[in-house]
Amino acid sequence: MARDQVAVRELHEIGEFAAVHRLFDAIWRPDPANPPVTVELLRVFSHAGGYVAGAFEGGELVGASVGILASGNSLHSHVTGAVSGRGIGYALKSHQRQWCLERGIDRVTWTYDPLVRRNAHFNLTKLGARPVEYVESFYGEMADAINEGDESDRLVVEWLLKEEVAPAGRYDGAVALREVDGRPVRQAADGPVVLVGTPADIEALRRRDRDASRAWRHAMREVLGGLMARDGRVTDFTEIGEYVVRGG
């Protein structure tokens, strides 16, 4: 599959898996004992019928995605990494969607950090995936340049491949969490629609103000995690970076 100048295809060879390992190492810069996935596991996932694909631009590997077959006729997309800003992530997800539908799989799940606004926008608005669970410290302590020093709370999202994506919009609702001068401010909020804001750039905030980034983690856990624990449903993500929660 090609999207603009990006070509995406399945990977099967050890040399290709080694290239994925190097790419992920460059993106996450993990502790050597804590890579997102090893070459050996890539080989196993591919051989066992899982999803291992790479995105190429001018013959250079610029993105990759790895998924394992899961219960409920689904694929769990374990890790996707790409050079940012060139539509590579979307090309990978489009290929993953087609790969699944060709095999009768109509559901993909994965996890992401609820504080990363651009990922929330991509997952919920562009792809149409929906959060189904908030999990505290999903991966435990993570030793890499992106996540180090933070707790690994994650949203588990579900992507129903046969459903159409509805455009994001602006919503009237009570704001339960918003950003003021880079820090989270919690507010009493009630009603059928509750809005939960996100930081503009949590990764930059981690580098310059650890206290503020930790405050965001605990606020998001309390507010969004609390709403979802009370059966709140995340139905959208607004243009200005707020989760739209109904019920809860």
C-alpha positions in Angstrom: 0.0 0.0 0.0 1.3 3.5 -0.9 0.2 6.8 0.6 1.8 9.7 -1.2 5.5 8.6 -1.3 5.2 6.2 1.7 5.0 2.5 0.9 3.9 0.1 3.6 4.4 -3.6 3.5 4.7 -6.6 5.8 8.1 -7.6 7.1 9.4 -11.2 7.3 13.2 -11.2 7.4 15.6 -10.9 10.4 17.4 -8.0 8.7 14.1 -6.1 8.5 13.3 -6.8 12.1 16.7 -5.5 13.1 16.0 -2.3 11.2 12.7 -1.9 13.1 14.6 -2.4 16.4 17.0 0.4 15.4 14.2 2.7 14.4 12.4 2.2 17.7 15.6 2.7 19.5 16.1 6.1 17.8 12.5 7.1 18.6 12.3 6.1 22.3 16.0 5.9 23.2 15.2 3.2 25.8 17.4 1.7 28.4 19.1 -1.3 26.6 17.2 -3.6 29.0 13.8 -2.1 28.1 13.3 -2.0 24.3 9.7 -1.6 23.0 10.1 -5.0 21.3 13.1 -7.2 20.6 14.2 -8.7 17.3 13.4 -12.1 18.5 9.8 -11.2 19.4 9.3 -9.5 16.1 10.3 -12.8 14.4 7.9 -14.7 16.7 5.0 -12.4 16.1 5.5 -12.5 12.3 5.9 -16.3 12.2 2.8 -16.8 14.3 0.6 -14.8 12.0 0.7 -11.5 13.8 1.1 -8.1 12.2 4.6 -6.7 11.6 4.8 -4.0 9.0 7.2 -1.3 7.9 6.7 2.1 6.2 9.4 3.1 3.6 10.1 6.4 2.1 12.7 6.4 -0.7 13.8 2.9 0.4 14.4 4.1 4.0 12.4 2.6 6.9 10.6 5.5 8.5 7.9 3.7 10.5 6.8 0.4 11.8 3.9 -1.2 13.6 3.6 -4.5 15.5 0.4 -6.3 16.5 -0.6 -9.6 18.0 -3.7 -11.6 17.4 -6.1 -11.3 20.4 -9.4 -12.7 21.7 -12.7 -11.5 20.3 -11.6 -11.6 16.7 -9.3 -8.7 17.2 -5.7 -7.5 16.8 -3.9 -5.8 19.6 -1.6 -3.2 18.2 1.3 -3.4 20.6 3.6 -0.6 19.3 3.7 1.8 16.4 6.5 4.3 15.8 7.2 6.6 13.0 9.1 9.7 11.9 6.7 12.5 12.8 5.0 15.0 10.6 4.8 13.2 7.3 1.6 11.2 7.5 3.5 7.9 8.1 1.4 7.0 11.2 -1.8 7.3 9.2 -0.3 5.2 6.3 0.6 2.5 8.8 -2.8 2.5 10.4 -4.5 2.4 6.9 -2.4 -0.7 6.0 -3.1 -2.3 9.4 -6.9 -1.8 8.8 -6.8 -3.3 5.3 -4.6 -6.2 6.6 -7.2 -7.0 9.3 -10.3 -6.7 7.1 -8.7 -9.1 4.6 -8.4 -11.7 7.4 -11.9 -11.1 8.8 -10.7 -9.1 11.8 -12.9 -6.1 12.4 -11.5 -4.8 15.7 -8.1 -3.4 16.7 -7.1 -2.3 20.3 -4.1 -0.5 21.6 -3.0 1.7 24.4 -1.8 5.3 24.5 -0.9 8.0 27.1 -4.0 10.0 27.7 -1.9 13.1 28.4 -0.4 13.2 24.8 -2.8 15.5 23.0 -1.6 14.8 19.5 -2.1 11.1 20.0 -5.6 11.6 21.4 -6.5 13.7 18.4 -5.0 11.1 16.0 -6.6 8.1 17.6 -10.1 9.5 18.4 -10.6 12.2 15.7 -8.7 10.9 12.7 -9.1 7.2 13.1 -12.4 7.1 15.1 -11.1 4.8 17.9 -12.8 5.1 21.3 -11.3 4.6 24.8 -12.9 1.7 26.7 -10.7 1.5 29.8 -8.4 3.7 31.9 -5.5 1.6 33.4 -3.1 3.0 36.0 0.6 2.2 35.5 -0.2 -0.2 32.7 3.5 -0.9 31.9 4.9 -0.2 35.3 8.1 1.9 35.3 9.4 2.7 31.8 13.0 3.4 31.2 13.1 5.5 28.0 13.7 9.1 27.1 10.0 9.8 26.5 8.4 8.2 29.5 11.2 8.1 32.1 10.2 9.7 35.5 6.4 9.4 34.8 3.9 6.8 35.7 2.6 4.7 32.7 -1.2 5.3 32.9 -2.8 4.4 29.6 -6.1 4.5 27.9 -7.1 1.2 26.1 -8.8 2.1 22.9 -11.0 0.1 20.5 -11.1 0.7 16.8 -14.1 -0.8 15.1 -12.9 -1.0 11.5 -16.3 -1.0 9.8 -17.6 2.1 11.5 -17.4 5.5 9.8 -15.4 8.3 11.5 -17.6 11.3 12.6 -15.9 14.7 12.4 -14.8 16.4 15.6 -16.6 19.5 16.8 -17.1 21.9 19.6 -19.2 20.8 22.6 -21.1 22.5 25.3 -20.4 20.9 28.6 -19.0 21.3 32.1 -15.2 21.6 32.1 -13.8 19.2 34.8 -10.1 19.8 33.9 -8.4 22.6 32.1 -4.9 24.0 31.6 -3.9 27.3 33.2 -0.3 28.4 32.8 0.8 24.9 32.0 -0.7 23.3 35.1 -4.0 21.4 35.6 -6.9 23.0 37.3 -9.8 20.8 38.4 -13.3 22.1 38.6 -16.6 20.8 39.9 -18.4 19.5 36.8 -21.8 17.8 36.4 -24.2 17.2 33.6 -24.7 14.9 30.6 -21.5 16.1 28.9 -18.2 16.7 30.8 -15.0 18.0 29.1 -11.6 16.9 30.3 -8.7 19.1 29.0 -5.2 18.0 28.2 -1.8 19.7 28.4 -0.6 21.3 25.2 2.6 19.3 25.1 3.2 16.9 28.0 6.5 15.6 26.6 8.0 19.1 26.6 6.5 19.7 30.0 8.2 16.6 31.4 11.6 18.0 30.4 11.2 21.4 31.8 8.8 21.0 34.8 8.5 17.5 36.4 6.2 18.7 39.2 3.7 20.1 36.6 3.8 16.9 34.6 3.2 14.8 37.7 0.3 17.1 38.6 -1.2 16.4 35.2 -0.8 12.7 35.6 -2.6 12.6 38.9 -5.3 15.0 37.8 -6.0 13.0 34.6 -6.1 9.8 36.6 -8.6 11.3 39.1 -10.8 13.1 36.6 -10.9 11.0 33.4 -10.1 7.8 35.2 -12.7 8.5 37.8 -15.4 9.3 35.2 -14.6 6.1 33.2 -14.7 4.1 36.4 -18.2 5.4 36.9 -19.2 4.2 33.5 -18.5 7.5 31.7 -18.0 7.0 27.9 -15.5 9.0 26.0 -17.3 9.8 22.7 -15.0 12.4 21.1 -12.0 14.7 21.4 -12.6 18.4 20.7 -10.7 20.7 18.4 -9.1 22.4 21.4 -7.9 19.2 23.1 -10.6 18.0 25.4 -12.0 14.6 26.0 -15.8 14.5 25.6 -17.3 12.3 28.3 -21.0 11.3 28.5 -22.4 9.7 31.7 -20.3 8.8 34.7 
